[in-house]
């Protein structure tokens, strides 16, 4: 199932993307997808709606250096325990929305990632029950002002700008994400090409580790880490993050 959040005639709703490749439609959900899904009976052509960020999380919990080769390219090794940091909810944008390049930075990087969308309130969730708290998965770009990350010695400013957390295009449910291809293209050229099987700390471990520290709410998002190949993007570029069985997230880069 592909669950999207969309706008149509000034109204915002959740829906399930259905139909054929040539004629996709979206069936409106009555309410939200965090529980039994019921349909309102309203349907739209997908071309007639604007896809939004698939969720508005209370927080985005991101994992640093969770691919060994990326840790090496950043000048270190993958940490023994997950390295977590937060991105604010105000950083979240959707498919097609512009990433705003701040004038205060001279180096802004793309970081394509698999994102986990939480489906129910959870605290102290054991790894063995991780699947019970996951709604689904989406594509993400952990945009980073790399120069500020190095200068500050911590990552809040570098990763927290408005528009620095593109998510989308929708939430894919009921899929096995143990070994999916994750790629990032800059203006059509492949820059990152990894697989989720390369994650150092797997998703059940991440959920157990994070929920031992903080409560996750329905709609919260976990960014699982980025493969090797991160690099700079410039105003006028387009970045596309694609994950097998999920979809493609595209965002242009504009001057803030």
Phi, psi and omega in degrees: 000141177243112183258123181242158171244133190212165175242138177212122181053042176082357180254143179249135182209166169263152177204167178252127180280124183225187176089190183268169177299322182282337183218066181287146178230167176232126180261119185293136174271137176280100182099229184236168184268008184269069184150192178302131184271126175238143183260145181278342185096349179277136178227148176225154166291138182300327180293343183265001179242164174250119178289136178250175171307133188295339174215161170246091187287153171289334178199154173244118179259118185248154182245126180266147172052050183258006167240129187301317182292327176291320177302320179294317181292340176269004174090028181202199178238161176296134182290153180295324177248153179304138177260110186252148173212167184247144168245139183288155179298334180288351176278347188283131171225174184250185179299130179088345179286149183280140168277124184266115182280114184286142179295340183281355182240146176249003180209105177243125186251153168270151174212094180287138186210156166278131178248140177258130177256123182281138185253348181207157178300133181210141175215141182052044180280123178290153180303328182293343181246015183302320182299334182290339185253001182264126172281314182176202189221151177214175178270150180216157174230109180276074184298137188220128170280094191296323180294323180285329175300317180289321185287324187278333184079358171211171200249002189298311181292316186297330185247003188252002180300150171308134178082005184271015176219070174296136177227145175145190003280342181204180178258122176266127180248160173068027179245156176265117184257018184295330184208074179249147176286134177236121180226153175231131177245137174249113184052039176089349181265128181292125179247327177235140181208092182231185178224147181295340176294345180274358178302131178291309178254118186283166187300315178301320178296320180297316181295318178297318183293314182292315185285348170287343182256315187218153176282133173260139182252158176306130182095348175295155187234138172247123172269123194272356181117162186243143175290173176296158177109010179298153181189177187280153171232158186234162174303130182102347178282164168234131179250134179232122175255124182236133178233129179309137179069000179246298181151197183232133179252118181244138177214129172281160178249128182232163175285136179289000000 
